[in-house]
């Protein structure tokens, strides 16, 4: 993990999305759910020697000025049709009446209130106990359909109808997912307003939207009304998986991106999802990924403010020269995560006791508790260019001779007033 985070820091990434709940398990210490088998080979068995992967990642990522978004799978219960090996506090064991073998997986029923409550409570437990910057869910809502097999939730739907419900089966399923998304957004903001909530649904909302797009319809097959979540402002960022090349006519990265941006009536952030792994398993040239980043940036005035890449290992391994390209051509300078204006944020106090000695600028440690990072700008021609982001425990920077501006940055990327100082001069100017 250290090697991975060091590599991402070297490439100027500013956030990681870390899977903490793959299938009703926990990549962290939980009183609700069992330890993941991916840690030890046995579900429910703690790592030995003991460590907490989520706590470790949060601490190490923050040292490197990267956000951590905890990634949850709300309904998948097992990546095998067998219940052998599931711990006694696993949700499929605690709620067997709502755990269905479907295809090669076990899946919980999103229409069952205990299942909805379990997903909500697990996520809120992490938000409460860990210093995460965001909560993230991807494209697993109702399961991807198995050909010729209906998802076996008729008894929960019939109970809904018997209680007076009037929605069709399909609309009821969509409403189950809608309710969880809306509930989570509200709960997260009530508990910690500065924790972001984002989703990376399947990139096509409905086949035929926009015109000319043909493909799997997540609205009809997964009951994921992702456009509604974006339009209602139930997310802080939308990160649809636009895992196609720019040029194909039936699925096009840019055609889909433009449609998604048109749905952003609440002016949330849009970060297109890119499948970096296609340079290895899809025959894509790395120039395709470059083009996708450039096309995203060309739409920044529409709040297209970044990209999320699946997955980090291709950067760690420099697959097909991917990391080299980012370092030399795309992510050549540091960048703060974009500020979210709709989230109330207190401006942190500016750096104090800023001094220059030789080619080093220094300042006093933060005493407010509000500072996540320090941003260092250098004036070049008529521009202030961000040259370094330092963690809160670093209180100095050595660089070229020139005029610098130092700001304090909080966890939502809100910056303080700048302190401007000339290197080789001991007269700081507050600005």
C-alpha positions in Angstrom: 0.0 0.0 0.0 2.9 2.4 0.7 4.4 1.7 -2.7 1.0 2.3 -4.3 0.3 5.6 -2.5 3.9 6.8 -3.1 3.4 6.2 -6.8 0.1 8.0 -6.9 1.6 10.9 -4.9 4.5 11.1 -7.4 1.9 11.4 -10.2 0.0 14.2 -8.4 -3.2 12.3 -7.8 -5.3 13.9 -5.0 -7.8 11.2 -4.1 -8.1 7.5 -3.8 -11.3 5.4 -3.8 -10.7 2.5 -1.4 -12.9 -0.6 -1.4 -14.0 -1.3 2.2 -17.1 -3.5 1.7 -17.0 -5.9 -1.2 -19.7 -8.4 -0.1 -21.1 -7.8 3.4 -17.6 -7.8 4.9 -15.2 -5.2 6.3 -11.8 -4.0 5.3 -11.8 -2.3 8.8 -12.6 -3.1 12.3 -16.4 -3.3 12.6 -18.8 -4.3 15.3 -21.5 -4.9 12.7 -19.9 -7.0 10.0 -17.1 -9.6 9.7 -13.5 -9.0 8.7 -13.1 -9.6 4.9 -11.7 -12.9 3.9 -9.5 -11.0 1.4 -7.3 -10.0 4.3 -6.7 -13.5 5.9 -8.4 -16.1 3.7 -11.1 -16.6 6.5 -14.1 -14.3 6.8 -14.3 -13.0 10.4 -10.7 -13.5 11.2 -8.7 -10.3 12.1 -5.4 -9.6 10.5 -2.4 -10.9 12.4 -0.3 -9.0 13.3 -3.3 -6.8 13.8 -3.9 -3.7 11.7 -6.9 -1.8 10.4 -6.5 -1.3 6.6 -9.0 1.6 6.4 -7.3 3.5 9.2 -3.9 2.8 7.7 -5.0 4.1 4.3 -6.6 7.2 5.7 -3.5 8.1 7.7 -1.0 7.4 4.9 -3.1 9.1 2.2 -3.6 12.2 4.3 0.2 12.4 4.8 0.4 12.6 1.0 -2.4 15.1 0.7 -4.8 12.6 -0.9 -8.5 12.3 0.0 -9.9 8.8 0.8 -13.3 7.9 -0.4 -14.6 4.7 1.3 -16.2 2.5 -1.4 -19.1 0.3 -0.4 -21.1 -2.4 -2.1 -24.6 -2.2 -0.6 -26.2 -5.5 -1.6 -23.8 -8.1 -2.9 -23.4 -10.8 -0.2 -20.9 -13.2 -1.7 -19.0 -13.7 -4.9 -19.9 -17.4 -4.8 -23.3 -19.1 -4.7 -22.2 -21.0 -1.6 -22.8 -19.8 2.0 -20.0 -22.0 3.3 -17.4 -19.9 5.1 -19.7 -17.0 5.8 -19.3 -15.6 9.4 -22.2 -15.8 11.8 -22.6 -12.0 11.7 -22.6 -11.8 7.9 -25.8 -10.3 6.6 -26.7 -13.4 4.5 -26.6 -15.5 7.7 -28.4 -12.9 9.8 -31.1 -12.4 7.2 -31.3 -15.6 5.2 -34.9 -14.9 4.1 -33.6 -12.0 2.1 -30.4 -13.6 0.7 -30.8 -15.1 -2.7 -28.5 -17.2 -4.8 -28.6 -15.4 -8.2 -26.2 -16.5 -10.9 -22.8 -17.1 -9.4 -23.4 -14.7 -6.4 -25.5 -14.4 -3.3 -27.4 -11.1 -3.4 -29.5 -9.4 -0.7 -32.9 -8.1 -1.5 -32.8 -4.2 -1.8 -36.6 -4.2 -1.2 -36.3 -5.6 2.3 -36.1 -2.9 5.0 -33.6 -4.9 7.2 -31.2 -5.0 4.2 -31.7 -1.2 3.5 -31.1 -0.5 7.2 -28.0 -2.7 7.2 -26.4 -0.9 4.3 -27.2 2.5 5.7 -26.0 1.7 9.2 -22.7 0.1 8.0 -21.9 3.2 6.0 -22.8 5.6 8.7 -20.7 3.7 11.2 -17.7 4.3 9.0 -18.5 8.0 8.5 -18.8 8.3 12.3 -15.6 6.5 13.3 -13.2 7.1 10.5 -11.7 10.3 9.1 -12.8 9.5 5.6 -13.3 12.3 3.0 -16.0 10.6 1.1 -18.4 7.8 0.7 -18.6 6.0 -2.7 -20.8 3.4 -4.3 -20.3 2.0 -7.8 -22.6 0.1 -10.2 -23.9 -2.8 -8.1 -27.4 -1.9 -7.2 -29.9 -4.6 -8.3 -27.6 -7.3 -9.8 -26.7 -7.4 -13.4 -29.4 -9.7 -14.9 -28.8 -13.4 -15.4 -30.2 -14.4 -18.8 -33.6 -16.1 -18.4 -33.6 -15.8 -14.6 -35.7 -13.2 -12.7 -34.4 -11.8 -9.5 -36.4 -13.7 -6.9 -37.9 -10.8 -4.9 -41.6 -11.5 -5.6 -42.5 -12.1 -1.9 -41.1 -8.7 -0.8 -42.9 -7.0 -3.6 -46.1 -8.8 -2.8 -45.8 -7.7 0.8 -45.5 -4.2 -0.4 -48.6 -4.5 -2.6 -50.5 -6.1 0.3 -49.7 -3.1 2.5 -51.3 -0.8 -0.1 -48.3 0.0 -2.4 -49.3 0.9 -6.0 -46.0 1.1 -7.8 -45.2 -1.5 -10.6 -42.6 -4.1 -9.8 -39.9 -2.2 -11.8 -40.8 1.2 -10.3 -40.8 -0.3 -6.8 -37.3 -1.6 -7.3 -36.1 1.7 -8.6 -37.7 3.5 -5.6 -36.0 1.1 -3.2 -32.6 2.2 -4.6 -33.7 5.9 -4.7 -34.6 5.8 -1.1 -31.3 4.4 0.0 -29.3 7.0 -2.0 -31.4 9.9 -0.7 -31.3 8.6 2.9 -27.6 8.2 2.8 -27.0 11.7 1.4 -29.2 13.2 4.1 -27.6 11.1 6.9 -24.0 11.9 5.9 -24.6 15.6 5.7 -26.4 15.6 9.1 -23.5 13.8 10.8 -20.5 15.3 8.9 -21.4 17.9 6.3 -17.8 17.9 5.0 -17.9 14.2 4.0 -18.6 13.9 0.3 -21.0 11.4 -1.3 -20.4 10.2 -4.8 -21.5 7.4 -7.1 -20.0 5.7 -10.2 -23.0 4.0 -11.9 -22.9 2.2 -15.2 -22.2 4.8 -17.8 -25.4 4.4 -19.8 -28.5 5.5 -18.0 -30.8 4.2 -20.7 -30.1 2.8 -24.1 -30.9 5.5 -26.6 -29.9 8.3 -24.1 -28.3 10.3 -25.7 -29.5 9.7 -29.2 -27.3 7.2 -31.0 -26.1 5.4 -27.9 -26.9 1.7 -27.8 -26.1 -0.6 -24.9 -27.1 -2.0 -21.5 -29.7 0.0 -19.7 -29.0 0.4 -16.0 -32.3 2.1 -15.5 -34.2 -0.9 -16.8 -31.9 -3.8 -15.8 -30.4 -2.7 -12.5 -33.2 -0.3 -11.5 -30.6 2.4 -11.0 -32.2 5.8 -11.8 -28.8 7.5 -11.7 -29.9 10.5 -13.7 -32.5 11.3 -10.9 -29.8 11.2 -8.2 -27.7 13.7 -10.2 -30.7 15.9 -11.0 -32.0 15.9 -7.4 -28.6 16.8 -6.0 -28.4 13.6 -3.9 -24.7 13.4 -4.7 -21.8 15.7 -4.3 -20.2 14.3 -7.4 -21.3 12.0 -10.2 -18.6 9.6 -11.6 -20.3 7.5 -14.3 -18.2 4.6 -15.7 -17.6 5.9 -19.3 -15.6 2.8 -20.1 -15.7 3.2 -23.9 -13.5 4.9 -26.5 -14.2 8.4 -27.8 -14.9 7.4 -31.4 -17.2 4.3 -31.6 -20.7 5.4 -32.6 -22.8 3.1 -30.3 -20.9 3.9 -27.1 -18.8 7.1 -27.1 -17.0 8.6 -24.1 -17.5 12.1 -25.2 -21.1 11.7 -26.4 -22.1 10.2 -23.1 -20.1 12.8 -21.1 -21.9 15.6 -22.8 -25.3 14.0 -22.1 -24.4 13.5 -18.4 -23.3 17.1 -18.1 -26.7 18.3 -19.4 -28.4 16.5 -16.5 -26.5 18.4 -13.8 -29.3 20.8 -12.9 -28.0 21.1 -9.3 -24.5 22.1 -10.4 -22.7 19.2 -8.6 -19.2 18.0 -9.7 -18.7 15.6 -12.6 -15.7 13.3 -12.7 -15.8 11.0 -15.7 -14.8 7.4 -15.0 -12.0 6.1 -17.3 -11.0 2.5 -17.7 -7.2 2.7 -17.6 -7.0 -1.1 -17.7 -8.1 -1.1 -21.3 -4.5 -0.3 -22.3 -3.7 -3.8 -21.1 -6.9 -5.9 -21.6 -8.6 -4.0 -24.4 -5.8 -3.1 -26.8 -6.3 0.7 -26.3 -3.3 2.9 -27.0 -2.4 5.1 -24.0 -3.2 8.1 -26.3 -6.9 7.2 -25.8 -6.6 7.9 -22.1 -4.8 11.1 -22.8 -7.6 12.2 -25.2 -10.2 11.4 -22.6 -8.5 13.5 -19.9 -8.2 16.4 -22.4 -11.8 16.1 -23.4 -12.9 16.2 -19.8 -10.8 19.3 -19.2 -12.2 21.0 -22.2 -15.6 20.9 -20.4 -14.5 22.4 -17.1 -16.9 25.3 -17.5 -19.7 22.7 -17.2 -18.2 21.4 -13.9 -16.3 18.5 -15.5 -13.6 18.9 -12.9 -11.6 15.6 -12.9 -11.4 12.0 -13.8 -11.4 8.7 -11.8 -9.4 5.8 -13.2 -10.0 2.1 -12.8 -7.7 1.0 -11.4 -4.6 2.2 -9.6 -2.6 -0.9 -10.3 -2.1 0.2 -13.9 -0.4 3.3 -12.7 1.6 1.4 -10.1 2.8 -0.9 -12.9 3.3 1.8 -15.5 1.3 -0.4 -17.9 2.2 0.5 -21.5 3.9 3.6 -20.2 0.6 5.0 -18.6 2.3 6.5 -15.5 5.1 8.0 -17.6 2.5 9.8 -19.8 0.7 11.2 -16.8 3.9 12.4 -15.2 5.3 14.1 -18.3 2.1 15.3 -20.1 -1.1 15.3 -18.0 -0.6 15.4 -14.2 2.6 17.5 -14.4 1.8 19.7 -11.4 -0.1 19.3 -8.1 -3.8 20.1 -7.9 -6.1 20.6 -4.9 -9.4 18.7 -5.1 -12.0 21.1 -6.4 -13.9 23.0 -3.8 -17.6 22.2 -3.4 -19.4 25.5 -2.9 -22.7 24.1 -1.7 -21.0 22.5 1.4 -20.6 25.0 4.1 -16.9 25.4 4.9 -15.1 27.6 7.4 -12.1 29.4 5.9 -9.0 28.3 7.8 -6.7 30.8 9.4 -3.7 31.9 7.2 -0.2 30.6 7.9 1.5 32.5 10.8 5.1 33.5 11.3 6.0 33.1 7.7 9.7 33.6 7.1 12.3 33.2 4.5 15.9 32.0 5.0 18.0 31.4 2.0 15.8 29.5 -0.4 13.5 28.1 2.3 10.1 29.5 3.3 8.9 28.4 6.8 5.8 29.0 8.9 4.4 28.0 12.3 2.5 24.7 12.8 -1.3 24.9 12.7 -3.0 25.5 16.1 -6.6 25.7 14.8 -7.1 22.0 13.9 -8.7 23.2 10.7 -5.8 22.7 8.3 -5.4 19.6 6.2 -2.7 20.9 3.9 -0.5 23.9 3.0 -0.5 25.1 -0.6 2.6 26.8 -2.0 2.3 29.0 -5.0 5.1 30.6 -7.0 4.6 33.7 -9.1 5.7 33.1 -12.7 5.1 35.9 -15.1 1.6 37.1 -14.3 0.4 33.9 -12.8 0.4 32.3 -9.4 1.2 28.6 -10.1 0.7 25.9 -7.5 4.0 24.2 -7.1 3.6 22.1 -4.0 0.9 20.8 -1.6 2.3 19.9 1.8 0.7 18.0 4.6 -0.3 19.8 7.8 2.7 18.5 9.7 5.2 20.0 7.2 6.0 23.7 7.8 8.6 24.6 5.3 9.4 24.5 1.6 12.7 24.9 -0.2 12.5 26.0 -3.8 13.7 28.5 -6.4 14.3 32.2 -5.7 11.1 34.2 -6.2 7.9 35.4 -4.8 5.8 32.8 -3.0 2.2 32.7 -1.6 1.4 30.2 1.1 -2.2 29.3 2.0 -3.8 27.0 4.6 -6.2 24.4 3.1 -9.0 22.6 4.9 -10.5 19.2 4.1 -12.9 20.7 1.6 -10.1 22.6 -0.3 -11.2 25.9 1.1 -8.1 28.1 1.2 -7.1 30.9 3.6 -5.9 34.3 2.6 -2.4 34.0 1.3 0.8 35.1 2.9 3.1 36.4 0.2 6.8 36.5 0.8 9.9 37.0 -1.3 12.6 34.4 -0.9 15.8 36.0 0.2 13.7 38.7 1.8 12.5 38.6 5.4 9.5 40.9 4.9 6.3 38.9 4.5 3.3 40.7 3.1 -0.2 39.7 4.1 -2.5 39.4 1.1 
